[in-house]
């Protein structure tokens, strides 16, 4: 595996790039001589202008390039898709390039989620508003878009709207989360609203049989929000598991209306029948409340996630959900409850990522040494039973001069570096709350 570049204050000692679609191996930023070491380095600070503002999204790392979205900014202030490239020459800083600016109306607007890349290098994502169909208060009910890279280096990326949500006749509305993709190119995701009961949907978008044809959307499940029977209002997307089974969380629903984890199984034999939805866990409060974030899967099919509130202190929790043998119920374990005190984090809208040895990394939106800027944390499993150990790796300093409010999950490089975004703050901002950052973490 190629080594990462070594950078001092944005200066690179590596003069070569990996293949464009190689593994994630981004530049390591180190302190210069005489500077205090910090586990977090700001790679880019948004200005709120045409470069974008307020990145809610997680990042996609390909080679020495990061891709993401901003909720606002751009000429119409309706959001952007951006690319952030590591330097290849000494004395250079990371370079931000706007690949697309959203315009609303027939185009999408206000993307909340990150991106995924297809086999040909195309980027896929969602927008909360916009689209070809008016509705949802006149702002449009959201879109699924595709960005195709230029034919020749330096050219413009080309955006296409693959689907516009309608919020009508059982269709979904307002996708908050990103997409998952299977081996055949089908896209899967959720909408926060819409569906037959207005509590959101899980959908599949199937690529056309012939090039240039229309993509086909199918609603796989409409959430009802009925207590004890179904979830409702999914902020998070879906995790694609074995045998095509989808897993996800809902903000609402479950036995106590505090949110739930669901499973959606495809029809037997891969036919065209109905998908089967089932709740595999309902939160009650002390074990977590409001699971806004998506899930990750570890060994033996164990799921990991976070809640924004609940837990022992009511400040959110990190949980584990283990499948039962031979169809037995899943078992939930709270691995850590945030306290929001003495520098600990508070509340998480983001999921966790799994590192070497089963270590979990994540962010909290609040808490930390400033009490409100948020944290980067590490959760280490016990060596031979007992409680997990939480370590706060970094506390964000707040809107002026530093990042504030990390909203999205981190991305982990093969060599253990972490990358993320903050919704607010940044060195380029002199007025609170600021426009957000992209940062790197050395665990």
N, C-alpha and C positions, 0 to 999 in steps of 0.2 A: 504494500500500500504506500503511495507516495507520501512523503513527509509534508507537513503544513509549512507554509511560509512563515518566517519570523519577521515581525514588524515592530519597530520602535516608533511610537507616535505616528503611526500610519505609513512608515517607511518599510519597504519590502526588500529582502535580500534574495528573493527568488525571481528570476527573470523568465520563467516558463509557465505556461498555462497547461492544465490538463485538458483532455478532450472535453468538448462543450457539455456533453451529457455523461461525464464520468461520475465517480462517487463523490460524495460530499467530503471535501478536504480543504476547508477554508483557512484563511490566513490567521495565524496566531499572533495576537497583538501583545507585546511585552513592554514593560516600563523601561525607559531609557535609564542610563546610569545616573544615580543620584535621586531618582524619582521613587516615591513609595509604591510598593506593589499593591495593586487592587485586583480583585478577582473579576471585576466587570469593566469593560472598556466600551465607550460609545463609538460605534462605527459610523453612524450617520444621525444627524439631527434635522428633522423636517422644519421647514420655514413657514409652512402654511400657505405658500403660494402655489405656483404651477407644479412644484415638486411633490405636493401632497401634504396631507395633515391627518393626524390622529389614526395611526394604524392599530386597528383592533385585531388584525389577523396574525396567525402564526406564519412562519416563514417556510419556504421550500428551498432547500439547498441542493444545487447541482454544480459539481466541479468547484470552481472558486467564485460562484455566483449565487446570490440569494435573490429570491423572488417573493413579492408580497403585494398587499393592497393597502390603500388608505381609504378611510371612510369619507373624508372630505379632501379639500384641496383640488388642484387642477383648475383650468380656466373657468369651468362652470361651478367649481366648489362642490362637485358631486362625487369626488373620489378618483383614484388612480390605480393603475397596476404599475409597479416599479421593479427595477432590477438594480441590485447593488453588487458591484464587482470589486474583488480584491485587487490591490495594486500589483503590478509586475515589475516596477522600476523603483529604485531607491528615491525617496523624496516625494513619492506620490501618496495620495490618500485614497480611500475607497470611493468609487465613482457611482453615483446614482443616476439612473436613466429611467425616464418615464416611458413605458411601453404603450400605455393607453390612458386616455382621460375620458371619464364617463360624462355623457351629455344629457342623460335623462330622456324622457319621451320614448321613442322607439328603442333607444339604447338603454342599458341599465344605469343604475345610480346607487351610490352609498353601499359599497361592498363591506361586509363585516368579516368575511371568512378568508382563509388562505387559499392557496392554489394547489393543483396537482398537475403533473406532467404526463402526457400520453407517450406511447412508444415512438411517435414521430417527432417529439419535441414540442407539440402543441400544449398550451396551458389551458386548463379548465377551471372555472370558478362560478360563483354566484353573486348576485347583487340583491340587496334587500328590497329596493324599489326599482321603478322603471319597467321597460318592456313595451311591446306593441299593443297591449290591451290596457285601456284605461280602467281604473278601478282602485280600490284600497285608498279612498280619499283623493283620488285624482293623480296620485304620484306613481301609479302602476304597482303591480303586485310582485315585482321581482323577476329576475331572469337567471338563466344558465348561459354562460358565454364561453367562447373558445377564442384563444389568441394564437395565431399561426406565426411562426418566426419568419423573418425575411428570407427571400431566396438567396440574396447576396449579402455579405457582411455590411453592416451599417445601414441597411434599409429599414423600412418601417414594418412593424408588426401589424397583422391584419386581424381585426376583431369581427366575429360573427355571433349573433344571438341564436343559440340553438333552441331555446324555448322561453316563452314568456308565460308566466303564471297568470291565471285569470281570477282565482278566488271564487269561481262560480261552478255550479253543477258538480260539486265534490272535488274540484281541483284545489291544490294548495295555494298558499299566499305567504309572501315574506320569508324567503329562506335566509336564516341567520347563519347557517353553518356551511362548511365546504362539502366536497364530494368525495366519494370512494369509487374506485374503478375495478372491474373484474378482468379476467384474462381475455374476454371477448370484446372489451371496450365499452360495456354497459356502465353507465354512471348511476350512482345511488346517492340519495340525500334526503333531507327533511325540510319541511316548511313549518314555520312557527305557528301560522294560522291557516285558515281554510280547511278543506275537507268537508265531509258530510255534516260534522257537528261543530265546526269552527275551531277545533282544538289542534289543528295541524295534521300533517301527513308524513308518510314515508313514500318516496317515489323512485321509479327507475326510468332512466332515459336511454333508449336503445338507439344505436347509430343506424344510419340508413343502409339498406342493402346495396345500393348503387351510389357512387360518389356524387355528392352534390344534392342528394335527396334530403328529405326532411327527417329529423330525429323524431322518435315516437315516445311520448311520455305515458307512463302507466302509474296510477296511484296504487301502491301495494297495501297501504293501510291508512285508514282515517282514524285518528285518535278521538275518543269520546269523552275523556275526562271523568268518566263515571267512577265514583269512589269504590276502591277494591277490585275493580274490573279492568281498568285500563288507565294508561297515562294520558297526559295532555300537555300541549305547548312545549315541544322539543326545541331548545336552543341549540343543542348539539347535533352533529351529524351521526352517521352510522359507522360502526366498525365491521368490516367484512371478515367473518370467521370461516372455519372449516365447513365444507359442503354448502357454501353459499349462504350460510345463516348470518343474519344481520343483528348486531347488538347496539343498543343506544340508551340514552337517558331522557327523561321528560322532567320539566320544571315542576309540573303539577301532576295530580292524580296519585294512584296507589291507595292503599287502605286508609292512610291518614291525610291524604291530599298534600303531602310534603315532597312529592316527587317519586319517581320509580325508575327501575332498570327493566328494559323489555328485550325480548328476543323475537325475531321475525324469521320464520323458516319458509323456504321455497316449497312449492308443491312437489310431491314425491315424483321421482323420475324426471324432473326438470320440465314438466309439462306446463300447460297454460292455465292451470287451476289457480285457486286462491292461495295466497300466502297465509300462514298461520301465526298469529300474534299471541304472545303470552307474557305476563309479567313474571320476572324471575326474582324481583325484590322490590319491596315498598319501604321507603324511609319513614321513620316515626318521630324524629327530632333529635334525641340523644345520640342516635347512630348516624346523624346527618340530616340535612334539610336543604332543599333547592340544589339538586345536582345539575348545574348549568353546563358542565363540561362533558366532553366525550370520554370514551373509554380506551384503554390499551389492554392488550392481552399478553400475559406472561406464560410461563411454563404450565403445562397441564391444563390449559384453558382458563386459568385464573384471570379475572378482570380486575383492573385497578382504576380508580377515579377519585374525584374530589367533590365536596359540597361547599356551597358558598356560606351556609350558616349551619346551625345545629352542631352536634358533637358535644363533648363534656362542658365546654365553655360557651357554646352558642356562636362561636366564631368560625365555624367550618371544620371540615375533617378530610382526611385521606382514608379511603376505604379499600378493602379487598373483598372480592366476591368469588367464592370457589364453587364450582359445579358439584352437585351431589352424584354419588355413584348410582348407576342404573335408574336414572330418572328421579332420584331423591331431590328434595329442595336444595337450592343454592344456599350457601352459608356466608353471611356478611360479617366482616371483622373490621372494626375501626382501628387503623394502624396508628393514627395520630390525630389529636384534636388541637387545633390552633387556639391560642389564648389571647392574642392581641396585646400581650403585656410583656414588659422587660425585653423589648426588641423582637419578639416573636411576631409572625405574620397574622393576618386576619382576613378571612374570606378569599375564596379562589373561584374565578370564572374559568380558569384554565385547567386542563388535565395534566397528567404526569407523563414523563418519558422514563423508560427503563434503561439503566446503564449497566455496566459490568458488575457481576456479582448480585444482580437483582436490586441494586440501589435505585431509588426513585428520585427524580428531580422535578421541581415544579416552581411555580410562582404564586404569590398572594397579591391581591389587588391593594390591600390595606395593611396596616401594621408596620413593623420594623422600628428602627431606632428613632425615626422621625414621627412615628405614630400613625402615619397616613400614606407614605410613599410606596409601600409594598416591599416585598422581599423575594429573593431567590433562595430556595431551600433544598436540602438533601435529606432523604429519609433512608437510613441504613437498616437492613434486616438484621435480626439477632443472629449470633453465631450458633447458638444451640437452644433456641427457645427464649421466650421472654419478650419484652416490648421492643418495638423499633425505636431507633434513635434519630431525632431530628436535629439538623444543624442549619442555622441560617448562614448562608454563604455571603449574602450581600443585602443591605438595606438601601433602597433607593432614596436619594436625598431630597427629592421634591421637584416642583415645577421649574424653579429658576436654577439653571446651571446643571441639572441632572435629570434623569428620567423619573417618571412618576406614573404609577398605575399600570403595571404589566397585566394585560387583559387576556393574552393568548398563550397557548402552550409553547414550551421551548422545543427546539429541534436539536438533536444530538448528532455530532459528527462521528465518524468511525474512530477517531482518536480521542474522543471524550470531551471535546469542546462543545459548549452550548450556545445557541443563538436565539434571540427573542426580540420582542418589540415592547415599547411602553406607549400607552395611549397619549400621555401628556409629557411635558417637560422637554429638556434637552439643552445643550450648550448654546444653540442658536437662538434660544428664546429668552427675551428680557422682560416679557410680560406674562404673568400667570394666566391660564394654566399651561401654556405652551402647546406645541404641536406634535410631540412624540419623537421617539428615537428607535434605532436599531442597535442592539448591544450584543457583546460577546462575553461569555462567562468562562473563566478557567476554574473548574471545580477544585 
